[in-house]
């Protein structure tokens, strides 16, 4: 089957499942205008509506527009021009959003940096991106002091985690990271300097110019900067809103880190483009999320399955109203979404909002390449084969191809996932070799394995490098994990390869049991033999906890190393 025929057939299949209220084509409600112009629009049309809610401080659209103009003005005063890279080494906070918007208004380049980074990681990103100006958290100054002389950072603006929080916050502030006084930064700019800066005048911004370097997680070597533009950002924001049934002027709650691209989308871009309120939390806290969903009548939030289970089991849930939460979206990083978890959520919250997986996506595509919206009738999205991540967003094409020939495979055949969309990165910053390997003939080769089913839905199975070869046969960890999690005693399963002299590799499952469950490793393995092909049945090893990354994923490399 040639590419045109494949895509025609994929779209035909998708049409039968396409939600009636989701447009088939990409629609830009305010037109293809810059991020800054979107913010200015809402400041004119809804100046007194809340744009950012942060621990008792409500920042209106008019204030957001003015503060981001002043951020652009301060950046201009220290010599930042269009195309210059500006680092944002801040946690979830209004300062992050304001700095981001100011950078966009100037046509400069946003470089978000994880506040948990230490010296080696920080030096790499600052140097690789050639950051010249940096917004930095006061508790990170000691780390910065040890690397700044190895970079081209010339100006620093220092702020604190809760500088803009209210003394009368409706929910408790998490413990603030301790400020670290560093003598060499004693005369650095502060947030007061930003507030005192002149407002930068509006200017035309090239939507196709470099606007952000979003760094990958660094699973293979040092992290690479994905080159994204404002046009990429706009496409992601409008399709994620429309593809998930989120109307203009909604309320979005974000506790996932906004230095992470999914957090950037939910906490910054989707609200700016749709005129929605961003209810921002510094970190996850179930009681705070419960209270704020009720207080602000939150429409959509994003969390892990574990987060939603914690809310469902929290005693405060019974005393709060969840009826506004029409789109509770989840990510199965550790625990996996199941019909039982979905029903537990429904009963606990007394809400019509159906808990569902959000999307397939990656930093290279600005995330949110698919949507599971509208696929939940009779738990259809969860009762089929593992890894279902939904239909492609309007404007996105996805194919599954042969790993060797790169020719489209028949539907349902397992192979490599490739895609193209208006949000695929321009390339990896200063890595033409890696760019040429990843983007071929306009298609991004994701490095992921999966298949497309009879309904045109994508199923994600594994990173290519994580696939296990048992006697030449492919075993997809996510498939085995899903089957294991269907056992009543299993809470979480993480499957990794182990070298085997006879079969090449075998799967090993590190399993966390439901509290109080009574099953042995041998009994669980015997049960698994009734659920999957023999070559997929893993060695079972019980664990109490998993090694975790800073973004809440299991460190499978450490688990695999422990099998040696």
N, C-alpha and C positions, 0 to 999 in steps of 0.2 A: 504494500500500500504506500503510495507517495504521500508527501507531507500534506498537500492540499486536500486530498481525499480523507486522510486521517483526521484533520482538523474539522472538516465538514461533518464527518461522522460523530466526532466527539461533541460538537455543538448540538447536533441533532439529539443525541442521547441526553445531554444536559437540559435541553428545552423541556423535556417531559417532567423534570423535577424542579424547574426554575421557579422560585417564589414569585407570586403574582405582583407583589409590591416592590420588587427589585428591578430597576431598569436594566435592559439588555445592553445598552450603550453607556459609555462614560458620560456623566453629566456634571458640569461645574456650576453650582447654583449662582455664584457671583462672577462667573467667567474665569478664564485662566489669568488671574492677577496674582501679584506677589504675596508672600506671607505678610509683609508689612501693610500692604493695601487691604488685605482681609481684616487685619487688626484695626486699621483706621476706619473701615466700613462699620464695624460693630461699635467703635467709639462714637461714631456719628449717629447710628441708628438706635443703639441701646446703651447710651453712655452710663446710666446708673445701674445697669444690671451687673450682677457679680460675675467677673471673669475668672478670678482665682480665689479659692477659699482655703485658708491655711491656718489651722489651729486658732480659730477665733478672729482672724483678720480676713476681711472680705475686700478684695481689690476689684474695683469696677473696671469696665472696659475703658472709660475715659482715663482712669489712673494708669491702667496697664499701657495704654497708648503713650501717655506722657512719660512714664518712667522708662519705657523702651526707647523713646526719642532721646531721653537724657543719657541712657546707656550708649546709644549711637553717638551722642554728642561727646561723651567722655572718651570713647574709643577714638573719635576723630581728633580730640585734643592731644592724644598720645601718638598720633601719626598713623592710625590704622586706615587703610584704603580698601577699596573693593579688591577681592582676591587674597587679601592677607589672612593668615590663619590665626584664630583666636581660641585659646583653650578655655574650657569651662570645667574646672576641677571642684565641683560643688555637688552636694547631695540634693535630694528632692526638696525644693524650696522655691518661693516666688523669685528669689534672686536669679536662679537658674533660668526660669522662664523669661524674665525681663532681659537678662543678658543674651539669651538666644534670639529674642525678637529684635534687640538692638543690632546684633550681628547681621541678621537677615535684612534689616532696613538699610544697612550700609552696603550690602552686597559682598560682605566679607565671608569668611569660611568658618563654620562652627566645628570645633573639635571637642566632643564630650569625653571626659576622662573619669574613670572609676575612682571614687574617693578611697577605696580600699587598696589601691595600688601602692606598692612600695617602690624603692628607688629604681630597680632595674626596669620595671614596667613603666614607671613614670618617665624616666629618661628616654626610653625607646619611643614613646608616643610623642613627647615634646620635640625630640630631635627629628624623628621621621617626618612629622607634619611641618616642621620648621615653624613652630608656634612662636609668635613675637610678643603677644600680650596674653596674660592669664588671669582669669577670675579664680580665686583659690579660697578654700575653707581654712579658717584660722588653726584648726587642729591638724592640718596637713603641712604646716610651714616647715616643720623639722625635716620632713621627707624632701620637700622642695629645696630646702637649703643645701642638701647634699648633692643635688644634681643640676641646679640651675646654671652653674658655671660651665657645664658641658653642653648647654643648649643656647639657643639664640633668644630666649625670653628676656625682654628688656624692661617690661612694665608689668606690675602686679597690682591687682585690686583684691584686698582681703575683706572677707565678711564672715559672719558666724552662722551656724546652722539655724538658729531660731531668732535671728535679728528682726524678722518681720512677723513673728508670732505674737499673739495677743496675751496680755496678762490674764485675760478672762476666757481662755480657751475652753470650749465645751467638752473637750476630751483631753486626757493627760498628755503632756509632751513626753516623748521618749527621752531617756537620759542623753544629755547633750555631750558630744565629744569634747574633751577638754581642750581649750585653746592652748597653743604652744607658742609662747613669746620667743621670737627669734630676732636678735639684735639687727641683723642686716635688713630686716623688713620693717623696722621701726618707723620708717618714713614712707612706707607703701601707701598707695591710695586706699581709701575706705569707701563704704557704701555712701557715706555722707558726701564724699567727693562726687560720686555719680549723681546723687540727687541735686547737687548744686551746679552740675554741668548745664550748659545751654542745650536746648532741644535742637537736635539735628533736623534740618529741613528734609521734607520728603524728596526722594530722588527715584528716578527710574532704575529698576534692577533687572538684569538679564536673567530670565527664568532658566536658561540653559547653561549658565555659568556655574562653576564649582561653588557649592554652598555648604557642604558638610563633608567631613572625613569621619565616617563611622567605622570604628575599628572592629574587626572580627574577634572572636574569642581566642584565637591563637591555638587552635587544636593541633595545627601542624606548623611548628616553628613559631616565630614571633608574629603577633597580630598584624594584619594588613589593613590599610585604610581603604574603605570602600568609598569611591567618589560619587557623591549624590548632589543633585541640583534641586532648586526650589520646585521645578516642574515635577520631579520625582516625588517630592513631599506632597504636593497638591494632589497628584494622582492617588497616592496611598490614602490620604485623608478622605477624599470624596468617595472613593470606592469602598473603603472600610466602613464609613458611615452608612452609605446606601446599601452595601452588601450585607449589613447586619441589622437593617431596619431601624437605624438610629436617626431620628429626625433632627432638623435644625433646632438650635437653642435647647438642647438637652442638658443633662448634668452627668458628667463622667467622673468617677472616683478612681484615682490612681495611687497605688502604694508601691508598685514595682519600680525599680530604679529608672529614672528618666535619662541617665547616661546610656542606658541600654535601649536599643532602637524600638522595641515594642513599647517601652515606657515613653519614649519620645513621641510616638504616634498617639498613644492614649492620653497622655498627660499634657501634651503641648499642641501637636498639629491638628488632631481631630477637633479639639475645642476651638482653636483659632479659626479654622476653615468653616465650622458650622455655627459659630457664635454661642458655643456651649460653655457652661461653667466647668472649670477644672477644680475638683475637690482633691487637694493634694495632701498626702501623708508622707512623713519622713521615712517611715518603714511600716511593715505589717504589724497590726495589733487588732485582734478580732473584735474586742469590745469597742474600740474606736470606730472601726468600719461599720459595725452594727448601728451605733449611735448616729453616725454621719449619713448613712443611707436614709435613715428616717428624717433627720434634720433638714437635709438639702433635697430630699426626694430624688435620689440618684436614679438615673435611667440605666446606666451601664457601668460595670466594673470588671476588672480582669484580675484573676488570681490563679493559684494552683489548686488542684483538686483538694489537697490537704487544707488549704485555706477555707474552702467552702465546707468541708467536713467539720472544721473547728467552729465555724459560725453555726452550722446546723446543731451542733452539740452544746453550744454555749447557753448558759441559763438566761442571759439577757435577750436572746432572740425572741422569746415569747412575749416580751414587753415592747417590741418595736414593730413598726409598720414597714413592710417590704413591698407593698403593692406597686410602688413606682418603678421597681427594678425589673424592667422588661427584658433586659439583656445581660444576665449574669454569665460571663464568658470565662472559660477556664483553659489551663494548659496542663496536660498530663506529664509533668516532669518526673514525679516520684509515684504517688498513688495515681491510679488510672480511673477515668470516669466510667461508670457502669450504670445500668438501669437502676440498680439498688441505691447508688449514691444520688442519682437524680431524684428518685422518689423520696429519699431521706431529706434532701434539700426542699422539695416541694412541701412536704408535710411540716417541716420545721418553720418555714418562712410564710406559709399560707399565701403563696404568691403564684401568679400565672406565669412568671418569668421562668422559662425552661433553661436549666443549666446545660451548657453545651460547650464543646471544643471550639476555640476561636478560629484557628487557621493553620495552614502550612505557610511558612515564610522563613526568611533568612536575612541577615544584614545586607547581603548583596542585592536583594530585591526590595529593600526597605520594609520587608515583612508584609503579612496579610495578603498572600497571593490567592487564597481560597476562602470560602465561607461555608459553614455548616448550617446557616440560617434556613429555617423552613424544612429541615430534613428529619424532624424529631417525631413525626407521627408514629405511634406504636413503637417508639425507640428504634426506628429503622436505622438511624445512624450508628447505633451501638450494638445491634444484634447480629450484624453481618460479619464479614471478615475483618480482621484487625486493621487498625491504622487509618480508618476513614477520616479524611480531613476536608471533605466537601468539594464544592464546585469552584472552578476558576472564577475570579472576580471579572466583572465586565472589562474588556480590553486586554485580558491576560490569556495567553495560550500555553497549555501544558501538554507535553508528550512524554511517553515512556519509550525509550529506544534501546536497541541492542548495545551492550557495553563495548563491543568491539567494532561493529560496522556503523553504529550510530543511526541505523535505519529504524523507522517506527515499528514497534512490535504490535502484534495483535492485542486487542483489548483483553485484559485479565492476565496477560503474560507479565512476569516480573522482569524489570530492567532498570535502566538509569533514568531518573527524572530530569528533563530539561524544560526550560520555560523562557518565554519572552513577554515583556510587558513594558509600559511606559515608565516603570520605576526601576528597571534593571540598572545597576550602577554603570557609570561610564567606563570604569576599570578600577584596578587596584593602584593606589597612589605609588608612583615611582616603581612599579613592578610590571613592566610590559610583558615579561615572560609569563608571570602568573595570569595576567589579563588574557593573553593569547590562548592559554590553556583553558581558561574558564568560559570565555565568550567566543563562540565560533558561529559565523554566519548569522549573527544576531540572536543566537540562542545561548542562554546561560546554562552551562552544565553544572548542576547543583552539587554533584558528588553524593546524592541521595538515591536510594533504591525504592521502588514502589511499583504500583500498577494502577490502571484506570478501569473501573468496573463497568457493568452494563448500564448504569445510570449516568455515566460520564464523571463520576466522582473519583478524586485522587485518593489513593491509599498510600500513606508513607510507611515504609518498613524499616529502613536503617540508613545510617551514613554508609557510603560505599566501603570506607575503611573498617567499619564495625561488622560487616557481614562475615559470617562464619562459614567456612567451607569444610564440610564433613564428607570425606570420601568423594570429593568433587561436587557434592550437592550443596546448594545454598541454604543456609539457615539464617533467617532474619530475627535478630534479637527481640524486636518489638512484638513480633508475632508470638514467640514463645512466652514473653512476659504477659501478653494479653491472655493467653490460654491459662497460664498459671494463676493469674489474678481472678479467674472465674471460680477457683476453689474457695470455699467458704472460709478456710483457715488462713488464706494468704492476703496480707495487706499490701505488700509491695514486692516486686521481683525485678532484679536487674541481671541481665544475661550478658556474659562476656565469653570470649574464646579462650581455650586452653590448648596448647600444643599437645599433639598425640602422635606417637610414633607409628601407629597403624593406620589411623584415619586422617592424619594431617592436623585436624583440629576437632575439638568437641566443645559443645556449649556447657557452661557452668552457670547456674542460677543462684545468685545470692538473694535469699528470701527472708523477708521480715514478716512474721506471723501476726495475725490479729491477736490482741491481748487476750490471754486466757485460752487460746486455741490449743487443742491436744492432737497433734499429728507428728509423726516422725519423718525424718528426711526420706527414709526408704518408702514409707507409706505415700508420701507426696509424689515421689518418683513413679511408684506403681500406678497411681492415679493418672499421672501425666501420660503414661503409655496408652491409656484409653482415649486420650484427647488429641494426640498428634502422631505423625509418622515417627517410627522408631528412631531414625537418625536425628530428629529434632529434640528428642527427650534429653533434658540436661541432667548433669550431676547437680544435686541439690546441696546447698550449704546455708544453714540458718545464720542470720545476723541480727543484732539488736539495733544497729545504726549503720548509716552509710557515710563515706567521705563525700563532702559536698563542695561545689563551686560557690563563688560569691553570688552567682545569679540563680542559685537554688537547684542546680542539676547534680545528679550523682556523678562522681568522678570515676567513670568506668575504667579508665586507664589504671588507677590504683587498685581497683578490684581485680583487673586482669593480671597485674603484676603479682598479686598475692596468690595466684594459682600456680606460679612457677615452682 
